[in-house]
Amino acid sequence: MTRKGYVVYAWQHVNRMRESEINARSVREKIEFDCNFKKYRIMWVMAYAEQDGRGAELLSEAVGNPAWRPIAPDSLSEKMLSFACVHVFRPK
């Protein structure tokens, strides 16, 4: 994870139980968290044919004009934002 001001950049990796519409079993996303305004947006997406980022790379692209999304209370996104923001701003 890295940061620039109150914005934290992190990678998220998700293994899927079922294949997606492009036959992906795992997805990596670069996410930008705004720690000040509690919102996020997805900047980059990569999809793979097998879990854990293995197999053929099915997709790798920047998200065109990524929209900021609000963080829903008590959601996984809220937990990710909290971890990312606390971890990066923690004194060393």
Residue, then its C-alpha position, 0 to 999 in steps of 0.5 A: m500500500t502507498r499513499k498520497g495525501y489522504v488517498v491510499y492505493a491498495w491491491q485487492h485480490v478476490n477468488r471467485m467460487r464460480e466463473s465470471e462472464i469472461n470465465a475468470r476465477s480470480v480478479r485483482e483490482k487496484i483500489e484508491f481509498d479517500c481516507n478523508f471523505k470515506k469513498y473509493r474507486i477502482m483504478w485497474v482490473m486484472a482477471y485470471a482463468e484460475q484462482d490465486g491469479r494463476g492461469a491465462e490472463l483474461l483481462s488487464e486494463a485501466v478503468g476509464n474515468p473511474a467513479w468515486r463510490p461511497i462506502a456503505p456502513d458495516s460493509l467489506s468496503e468499510k473494513m478495507l478502507s479502515f484497514a488501509c487508512v489506519h495501516v498507512f497512517r500508523p507512525k513507524 
